[in-house]
Amino acid sequence: MTDEESSIFVDERFFGGSFSATRRVSDAPHGGNRLHGHTYEVAVRLARKAGFQGKFVFPFEELAAIAKDVCEELNNKVLLASGGENVYKEDSITIEYVSADNKRYHLPVEDVKLLPVEEVTIEALASWIGAQILAKLKEYPDFYGNIGKMEITLYEGRQRGCTIAVPLT
């Protein structure tokens, strides 16, 4: 087996790494421009670094716990994009939000998770989740150096999703 053929994964659909959230995407077709919700599920795949000689890449239990923590941060939130042409004003109680396509919302601050993306597309959300997981993996220096590649799959329901490669920086 070559280095590229060996990887580990946790499929969080079976370990509690799921979350339900509301989102919208400016000017999206098929109703995606309205507030709507999904139950998302996350899978994380870590490929070993070339030349890796250790026994295992990363502990399964720790990887599952990391993914679950990131999911919990998003669970039962309205996910809004803070980048692009979106505008928001926040105080300790509410967020006033104007989307890039000029829809206006007034929401309780504790119900909202602002994400530093232009729009909350599944690709942008998968990338944000990947960045959060990567930051937490770095807290394990005994194992982080074993990782050569990371992929995140974000399922939007059971029938569709997005897989992205997360650059290791």
GROMACS elastic network, one bead per residue, 0.5 to 0.9 nm:
[ bonds ]
;  ai    aj funct       b0    kb
    1     4     6  0.81506   500
    1     5     6  0.61651   500
    1     6     6  0.71714   500
    2     5     6  0.53689   500
    2     6     6  0.69796   500
    2    50     6  0.85090   500
    3     6     6  0.56968   500
    3     7     6  0.85161   500
    3    47     6  0.80339   500
    3    48     6  0.64239   500
    3    49     6  0.68263   500
    3    50     6  0.52884   500
    3    51     6  0.67764   500
    3    52     6  0.73122   500
    4     7     6  0.77340   500
    4    47     6  0.69578   500
    4    48     6  0.72308   500
    4    49     6  0.79872   500
    4    50     6  0.71919   500
    4   148     6  0.87363   500
    5    47     6  0.78767   500
    5    48     6  0.86508   500
    6    46     6  0.88100   500
    6    47     6  0.60029   500
    6    48     6  0.62773   500
    7    45     6  0.66915   500
    7    46     6  0.54378   500
    7    48     6  0.58634   500
    7    57     6  0.77549   500
    7   149     6  0.88126   500
    8    44     6  0.83534   500
    8    45     6  0.56591   500
    8    46     6  0.53446   500
    8    47     6  0.64008   500
    8    48     6  0.81912   500
    8    56     6  0.87418   500
    8    57     6  0.73426   500
    8    58     6  0.79257   500
    8    60     6  0.80220   500
    9    43     6  0.70249   500
    9    44     6  0.53908   500
    9    46     6  0.61254   500
    9    47     6  0.85771   500
    9    60     6  0.77185   500
    9    63     6  0.84729   500
   10    13     6  0.87420   500
   10    14     6  0.86316   500
   10    15     6  0.80773   500
   10    42     6  0.85330   500
   10    43     6  0.56371   500
   10    44     6  0.54487   500
   10    45     6  0.66536   500
   10    46     6  0.89865   500
   10    60     6  0.68972   500
   10    61     6  0.88738   500
   10    63     6  0.71546   500
   10    64     6  0.61763   500
   10    67     6  0.87400   500
   11    14     6  0.62104   500
   11    15     6  0.70861   500
   11    17     6  0.79609   500
   11    41     6  0.82794   500
   11    42     6  0.65488   500
   11    44     6  0.65482   500
   11    45     6  0.84849   500
   11    64     6  0.82167   500
   11   153     6  0.88794   500
   12    16     6  0.57941   500
   12    18     6  0.66062   500
   12    41     6  0.62854   500
   12    42     6  0.52071   500
   12    43     6  0.52523   500
   12    44     6  0.77755   500
   12    64     6  0.69010   500
   12    67     6  0.73935   500
   12    68     6  0.74567   500
   13    16     6  0.63362   500
   13    17     6  0.59986   500
   13    18     6  0.62970   500
   13    40     6  0.87545   500
   13    41     6  0.54197   500
   13    42     6  0.65454   500
   13    43     6  0.72838   500
   13   155     6  0.88665   500
   14    17     6  0.74360   500
   14    18     6  0.87938   500
   15    18     6  0.83377   500
   15    64     6  0.69139   500
   15    65     6  0.86985   500
   15    68     6  0.77965   500
   16    19     6  0.85063   500
   16    41     6  0.85353   500
   16    64     6  0.84515   500
   16    65     6  0.89767   500
   16    67     6  0.88748   500
   16    68     6  0.62002   500
   16    71     6  0.86044   500
   17    40     6  0.85772   500
   17    41     6  0.60456   500
   17    42     6  0.58881   500
   17    43     6  0.79972   500
   17    64     6  0.74833   500
   17    65     6  0.83429   500
   17    67     6  0.60119   500
   17    69     6  0.79010   500
   17    70     6  0.81799   500
   17    71     6  0.58075   500
   17    72     6  0.78859   500
   18    39     6  0.69507   500
   18    40     6  0.54483   500
   18    42     6  0.62615   500
   18    67     6  0.89264   500
   18    68     6  0.72777   500
   18    71     6  0.59163   500
   18    72     6  0.78862   500
   18    75     6  0.78695   500
   19    38     6  0.83036   500
   19    39     6  0.56685   500
   19    40     6  0.53190   500
   19    41     6  0.65738   500
   19    42     6  0.88012   500
   19    71     6  0.56376   500
   19    72     6  0.67121   500
   19    73     6  0.87289   500
   19    74     6  0.64863   500
   19    76     6  0.70710   500
   20    37     6  0.70041   500
   20    38     6  0.57077   500
   20    40     6  0.60691   500
   20    41     6  0.88313   500
   20    71     6  0.89537   500
   20    74     6  0.76067   500
   20    75     6  0.52109   500
   20    76     6  0.53828   500
   20    77     6  0.75199   500
   21    36     6  0.83398   500
   21    37     6  0.54624   500
   21    38     6  0.58363   500
   21    39     6  0.66099   500
   21    40     6  0.77381   500
   21    74     6  0.68134   500
   21    75     6  0.58763   500
   21    76     6  0.50603   500
   21    77     6  0.51149   500
   21    78     6  0.58448   500
   21    79     6  0.67685   500
   22    35     6  0.63056   500
   22    36     6  0.52799   500
   22    38     6  0.65505   500
   22    39     6  0.89769   500
   22    76     6  0.75518   500
   22    77     6  0.63298   500
   22    79     6  0.59608   500
   22    80     6  0.86954   500
   23    32     6  0.83800   500
   23    33     6  0.87171   500
   23    34     6  0.79859   500
   23    35     6  0.54949   500
   23    36     6  0.57414   500
   23    37     6  0.62393   500
   23    38     6  0.82551   500
   23    77     6  0.86188   500
   23    78     6  0.58147   500
   23    79     6  0.50452   500
   23    80     6  0.64672   500
   23   120     6  0.66535   500
   23   121     6  0.85295   500
   24    28     6  0.80955   500
   24    31     6  0.87620   500
   24    32     6  0.57548   500
   24    33     6  0.51531   500
   24    34     6  0.55092   500
   24    36     6  0.64470   500
   24    37     6  0.85657   500
   24    78     6  0.89101   500
   24    79     6  0.78503   500
   24    80     6  0.74749   500
   24    81     6  0.89837   500
   24   119     6  0.79356   500
   24   120     6  0.66446   500
   24   121     6  0.80036   500
   25    28     6  0.55041   500
   25    29     6  0.89512   500
   25    32     6  0.58307   500
   25    34     6  0.74526   500
   25    35     6  0.83862   500
   25    80     6  0.88681   500
   25    81     6  0.87373   500
   25    99     6  0.86512   500
   25   100     6  0.89282   500
   25   101     6  0.89998   500
   25   119     6  0.57169   500
   25   120     6  0.59782   500
   25   121     6  0.64643   500
   26    32     6  0.78156   500
   26    33     6  0.51422   500
   26    34     6  0.82650   500
   26    99     6  0.67042   500
   26   100     6  0.59865   500
   26   101     6  0.53798   500
   26   102     6  0.84950   500
   26   103     6  0.85414   500
   26   119     6  0.70552   500
   26   120     6  0.89282   500
   27    32     6  0.77853   500
   27    33     6  0.55036   500
   27   100     6  0.83597   500
   27   101     6  0.62988   500
   28    31     6  0.68444   500
   28    34     6  0.84759   500
   29    32     6  0.57323   500
   29    33     6  0.68119   500
   30    33     6  0.78458   500
   31    34     6  0.56178   500
   31    35     6  0.84345   500
   31    36     6  0.82603   500
   32    35     6  0.73364   500
   32    36     6  0.71767   500
   33    36     6  0.84701   500
   33   101     6  0.86744   500
   35    78     6  0.85235   500
   37    78     6  0.86138   500
   38   156     6  0.62529   500
   38   157     6  0.65608   500
   39   155     6  0.82257   500
   39   156     6  0.63221   500
   39   157     6  0.57450   500
   39   158     6  0.89967   500
   40    71     6  0.87758   500
   40   154     6  0.66290   500
   40   155     6  0.53748   500
   40   157     6  0.60018   500
   40   158     6  0.87200   500
   40   161     6  0.88139   500
   41    71     6  0.83818   500
   41   153     6  0.81742   500
   41   154     6  0.57807   500
   41   156     6  0.68928   500
   41   157     6  0.74608   500
   41   158     6  0.85973   500
   42    67     6  0.73957   500
   42    68     6  0.86451   500
   42    71     6  0.80263   500
   42   126     6  0.86278   500
   42   129     6  0.88445   500
   42   152     6  0.70396   500
   42   153     6  0.57656   500
   42   155     6  0.62875   500
   43    67     6  0.81762   500
   43   151     6  0.82730   500
   43   152     6  0.58553   500
   43   153     6  0.50638   500
   43   154     6  0.65799   500
   43   155     6  0.81774   500
   44    63     6  0.80422   500
   44    64     6  0.84572   500
   44    67     6  0.76801   500
   44   130     6  0.85538   500
   44   133     6  0.89287   500
   44   150     6  0.72438   500
   44   151     6  0.58994   500
   44   153     6  0.64628   500
   44   154     6  0.88685   500
   45   149     6  0.81389   500
   45   150     6  0.56349   500
   45   151     6  0.50885   500
   45   152     6  0.64560   500
   45   153     6  0.82862   500
   46    57     6  0.75509   500
   46    58     6  0.79675   500
   46   147     6  0.62804   500
   46   148     6  0.73973   500
   46   149     6  0.58018   500
   46   151     6  0.66224   500
   47    57     6  0.76177   500
   47   146     6  0.84885   500
   47   147     6  0.59149   500
   47   148     6  0.55466   500
   47   150     6  0.62824   500
   47   151     6  0.84466   500
   48    51     6  0.83806   500
   48    52     6  0.63911   500
   48    56     6  0.84734   500
   48    57     6  0.58555   500
   48    58     6  0.89589   500
   48   146     6  0.57008   500
   48   149     6  0.68529   500
   49    52     6  0.54362   500
   49    57     6  0.84455   500
   49   145     6  0.76255   500
   49   146     6  0.54179   500
   49   149     6  0.70911   500
   50    53     6  0.89857   500
   50   146     6  0.86542   500
   50   147     6  0.87412   500
   50   148     6  0.66504   500
   52    55     6  0.88678   500
   52    57     6  0.83173   500
   52   146     6  0.63354   500
   52   147     6  0.86003   500
   52   148     6  0.89253   500
   53    56     6  0.86436   500
   53   146     6  0.87654   500
   54    57     6  0.72528   500
   54   146     6  0.78911   500
   56    59     6  0.73469   500
   56   143     6  0.86106   500
   56   146     6  0.82358   500
   57   143     6  0.64760   500
   57   144     6  0.81750   500
   57   145     6  0.87276   500
   57   146     6  0.54057   500
   57   147     6  0.64164   500
   58    61     6  0.88190   500
   58    62     6  0.77055   500
   58    63     6  0.71330   500
   58   140     6  0.89901   500
   58   142     6  0.89556   500
   58   143     6  0.56227   500
   58   144     6  0.75446   500
   58   146     6  0.74750   500
   58   147     6  0.78905   500
   59    62     6  0.54540   500
   59    63     6  0.63172   500
   59    64     6  0.87327   500
   59   143     6  0.82230   500
   60    63     6  0.51471   500
   60    64     6  0.61048   500
   60    65     6  0.85821   500
   61    64     6  0.51847   500
   61    65     6  0.61727   500
   61    66     6  0.86575   500
   62    65     6  0.50631   500
   62    66     6  0.61429   500
   62    67     6  0.86969   500
   62   137     6  0.89453   500
   63    66     6  0.51522   500
   63    67     6  0.63248   500
   63    68     6  0.86088   500
   63   133     6  0.86621   500
   63   137     6  0.78431   500
   64    67     6  0.52674   500
   64    68     6  0.61061   500
   64    69     6  0.86631   500
   65    68     6  0.50378   500
   65    69     6  0.61464   500
   65    70     6  0.87605   500
   66    69     6  0.52383   500
   66    70     6  0.64956   500
   66    71     6  0.88058   500
   66   133     6  0.64363   500
   66   136     6  0.67102   500
   66   137     6  0.77423   500
   67    70     6  0.52708   500
   67    71     6  0.63039   500
   67    72     6  0.87461   500
   67   129     6  0.84730   500
   67   132     6  0.87939   500
   67   133     6  0.63709   500
   68    71     6  0.50569   500
   68    72     6  0.61833   500
   68    73     6  0.88240   500
   69    72     6  0.51296   500
   69    73     6  0.65662   500
   69   133     6  0.89662   500
   70    73     6  0.53044   500
   70    74     6  0.70361   500
   70   129     6  0.69264   500
   70   132     6  0.68144   500
   70   133     6  0.69673   500
   71    74     6  0.53646   500
   71    75     6  0.62079   500
   71   129     6  0.81465   500
   72    75     6  0.50780   500
   72    76     6  0.86051   500
   73    76     6  0.88193   500
   73    77     6  0.84349   500
   73   113     6  0.83407   500
   74    77     6  0.57379   500
   74    78     6  0.83288   500
   74    79     6  0.76863   500
   74   112     6  0.89345   500
   74   113     6  0.69091   500
   75    78     6  0.88543   500
   76   111     6  0.73973   500
   76   112     6  0.88044   500
   77   110     6  0.81443   500
   77   111     6  0.51531   500
   77   112     6  0.52557   500
   77   113     6  0.60533   500
   78   107     6  0.88364   500
   78   111     6  0.60359   500
   78   113     6  0.60956   500
   78   114     6  0.83048   500
   79   111     6  0.88305   500
   79   112     6  0.60309   500
   79   113     6  0.50330   500
   79   114     6  0.60258   500
   79   115     6  0.69227   500
   79   120     6  0.69945   500
   80    86     6  0.88859   500
   80    97     6  0.85102   500
   80    99     6  0.87390   500
   80   112     6  0.70813   500
   80   113     6  0.63092   500
   80   115     6  0.60854   500
   80   116     6  0.87500   500
   80   117     6  0.85767   500
   80   119     6  0.75520   500
   80   120     6  0.65006   500
   81    84     6  0.76849   500
   81    86     6  0.67996   500
   81    87     6  0.89325   500
   81    99     6  0.82944   500
   81   113     6  0.86219   500
   81   114     6  0.57563   500
   81   115     6  0.50551   500
   81   116     6  0.60638   500
   81   117     6  0.52602   500
   81   118     6  0.56779   500
   81   119     6  0.51508   500
   81   120     6  0.57618   500
   82    85     6  0.83888   500
   82    86     6  0.60822   500
   82    87     6  0.69760   500
   82    88     6  0.72522   500
   82   114     6  0.57368   500
   82   115     6  0.57022   500
   82   116     6  0.51608   500
   82   117     6  0.61568   500
   82   118     6  0.67906   500
   82   119     6  0.81043   500
   83    86     6  0.60539   500
   83    87     6  0.80187   500
   83   115     6  0.77483   500
   83   116     6  0.54362   500
   83   119     6  0.73400   500
   84    87     6  0.84675   500
   84   100     6  0.73702   500
   84   116     6  0.88675   500
   84   117     6  0.70319   500
   84   119     6  0.72397   500
   85    98     6  0.88488   500
   85    99     6  0.71113   500
   85   101     6  0.84256   500
   85   118     6  0.72714   500
   86    97     6  0.74710   500
   86    98     6  0.58728   500
   86   101     6  0.82301   500
   86   102     6  0.83355   500
   86   118     6  0.75493   500
   86   119     6  0.84561   500
   87    96     6  0.83452   500
   87    97     6  0.58875   500
   87    98     6  0.51490   500
   87    99     6  0.64242   500
   87   100     6  0.75972   500
   88    95     6  0.66521   500
   88    96     6  0.54645   500
   88    98     6  0.61260   500
   88    99     6  0.83397   500
   89    94     6  0.83363   500
   89    95     6  0.56993   500
   89    96     6  0.51801   500
   89    97     6  0.65839   500
   89    98     6  0.89810   500
   90    93     6  0.77573   500
   90    94     6  0.59837   500
   90    96     6  0.63937   500
   90    97     6  0.84880   500
   90   109     6  0.74275   500
   91    94     6  0.56700   500
   91    95     6  0.65462   500
   91    96     6  0.88427   500
   91   109     6  0.76942   500
   92    95     6  0.84417   500
   92   108     6  0.89143   500
   92   109     6  0.68727   500
   92   110     6  0.89837   500
   93   107     6  0.85968   500
   93   108     6  0.59151   500
   93   109     6  0.55196   500
   93   110     6  0.78177   500
   94   106     6  0.67268   500
   94   107     6  0.55005   500
   94   110     6  0.81004   500
   95   105     6  0.78947   500
   95   106     6  0.57486   500
   95   107     6  0.53352   500
   95   108     6  0.62486   500
   95   109     6  0.55053   500
   95   112     6  0.79601   500
   96   104     6  0.74171   500
   96   105     6  0.58352   500
   96   107     6  0.66472   500
   96   108     6  0.89816   500
   97   103     6  0.80333   500
   97   104     6  0.56837   500
   97   105     6  0.50609   500
   97   106     6  0.63152   500
   97   107     6  0.80602   500
   98   101     6  0.79786   500
   98   102     6  0.56392   500
   98   103     6  0.55195   500
   98   105     6  0.64592   500
   98   106     6  0.89700   500
   99   103     6  0.52168   500
   99   104     6  0.65518   500
   99   105     6  0.83406   500
  100   103     6  0.75368   500
  100   118     6  0.89094   500
  100   119     6  0.87410   500
  107   110     6  0.85223   500
  107   111     6  0.70635   500
  107   112     6  0.73052   500
  108   111     6  0.55226   500
  108   112     6  0.70242   500
  109   112     6  0.54701   500
  109   113     6  0.82119   500
  110   113     6  0.79832   500
  114   117     6  0.86819   500
  115   118     6  0.85701   500
  115   119     6  0.86722   500
  115   120     6  0.77002   500
  115   125     6  0.83468   500
  115   128     6  0.78357   500
  116   119     6  0.87730   500
  116   128     6  0.82757   500
  117   120     6  0.66539   500
  117   121     6  0.88747   500
  117   124     6  0.65764   500
  117   125     6  0.82477   500
  117   128     6  0.81850   500
  118   121     6  0.87318   500
  118   124     6  0.81742   500
  119   124     6  0.71590   500
  119   125     6  0.88485   500
  120   123     6  0.79806   500
  120   124     6  0.59015   500
  120   125     6  0.59940   500
  121   124     6  0.51632   500
  121   125     6  0.60802   500
  121   126     6  0.85081   500
  122   125     6  0.50159   500
  122   126     6  0.59856   500
  122   127     6  0.84793   500
  122   154     6  0.74587   500
  122   155     6  0.86853   500
  122   156     6  0.77284   500
  122   161     6  0.74119   500
  122   162     6  0.66223   500
  123   126     6  0.51828   500
  123   127     6  0.61776   500
  123   128     6  0.86655   500
  123   154     6  0.84966   500
  123   161     6  0.88476   500
  123   162     6  0.63288   500
  123   163     6  0.80284   500
  123   164     6  0.75842   500
  124   127     6  0.50527   500
  124   128     6  0.61594   500
  124   129     6  0.86200   500
  125   128     6  0.50760   500
  125   129     6  0.61436   500
  125   130     6  0.84890   500
  125   154     6  0.82129   500
  126   129     6  0.51054   500
  126   130     6  0.60412   500
  126   131     6  0.86482   500
  126   152     6  0.66629   500
  126   153     6  0.70924   500
  126   154     6  0.58170   500
  126   162     6  0.71410   500
  126   163     6  0.75284   500
  126   164     6  0.69674   500
  127   131     6  0.62377   500
  127   132     6  0.87322   500
  127   152     6  0.79464   500
  127   164     6  0.69737   500
  127   165     6  0.84343   500
  127   166     6  0.71297   500
  128   131     6  0.51439   500
  128   132     6  0.63550   500
  128   133     6  0.87373   500
  129   132     6  0.51318   500
  129   133     6  0.62011   500
  129   134     6  0.85344   500
  129   152     6  0.79587   500
  129   154     6  0.87744   500
  130   133     6  0.51542   500
  130   134     6  0.60108   500
  130   135     6  0.86139   500
  130   150     6  0.83207   500
  130   151     6  0.77457   500
  130   152     6  0.61213   500
  130   164     6  0.82795   500
  130   165     6  0.84080   500
  130   166     6  0.60412   500
  130   167     6  0.89730   500
  131   134     6  0.50557   500
  131   135     6  0.62256   500
  131   136     6  0.87721   500
  131   166     6  0.72382   500
  131   167     6  0.86773   500
  132   135     6  0.52498   500
  132   136     6  0.64964   500
  132   137     6  0.87969   500
  133   136     6  0.51519   500
  133   137     6  0.61683   500
  133   138     6  0.87818   500
  134   138     6  0.63921   500
  134   150     6  0.83861   500
  134   166     6  0.79803   500
  134   167     6  0.88837   500
  134   168     6  0.74603   500
  134   169     6  0.86754   500
  135   138     6  0.53544   500
  135   139     6  0.71347   500
  136   139     6  0.53591   500
  136   140     6  0.76665   500
  137   140     6  0.56720   500
  137   141     6  0.80711   500
  137   143     6  0.81543   500
  137   144     6  0.61315   500
  138   141     6  0.61048   500
  138   143     6  0.84417   500
  138   144     6  0.57260   500
  138   145     6  0.87129   500
  139   142     6  0.89621   500
  139   144     6  0.78866   500
  140   143     6  0.56653   500
  140   144     6  0.57689   500
  140   145     6  0.88978   500
  141   144     6  0.51356   500
  141   145     6  0.67137   500
  142   145     6  0.69661   500
  142   146     6  0.81749   500
  143   146     6  0.54166   500
  143   147     6  0.73934   500
  144   147     6  0.56984   500
  144   148     6  0.89869   500
  145   148     6  0.78505   500
  147   150     6  0.74107   500
  147   168     6  0.84644   500
  148   168     6  0.77001   500
  149   165     6  0.74475   500
  149   166     6  0.73059   500
  149   167     6  0.73832   500
  149   168     6  0.69085   500
  150   164     6  0.85253   500
  150   165     6  0.58979   500
  150   166     6  0.54259   500
  150   167     6  0.73220   500
  150   168     6  0.74589   500
  151   163     6  0.67138   500
  151   164     6  0.55436   500
  151   166     6  0.57396   500
  151   167     6  0.89204   500
  152   162     6  0.80359   500
  152   163     6  0.55234   500
  152   164     6  0.54560   500
  152   165     6  0.65694   500
  152   166     6  0.71893   500
  153   161     6  0.68878   500
  153   162     6  0.55192   500
  153   164     6  0.65309   500
  153   165     6  0.89998   500
  154   160     6  0.86680   500
  154   161     6  0.54115   500
  154   162     6  0.53206   500
  154   163     6  0.63964   500
  154   164     6  0.86002   500
  155   158     6  0.64607   500
  155   159     6  0.77039   500
  155   160     6  0.59107   500
  155   162     6  0.65383   500
  155   163     6  0.86292   500
  156   159     6  0.73359   500
  156   160     6  0.56622   500
  156   161     6  0.51633   500
  156   162     6  0.81309   500
  157   160     6  0.63884   500
  157   161     6  0.76143   500
  158   161     6  0.80336   500
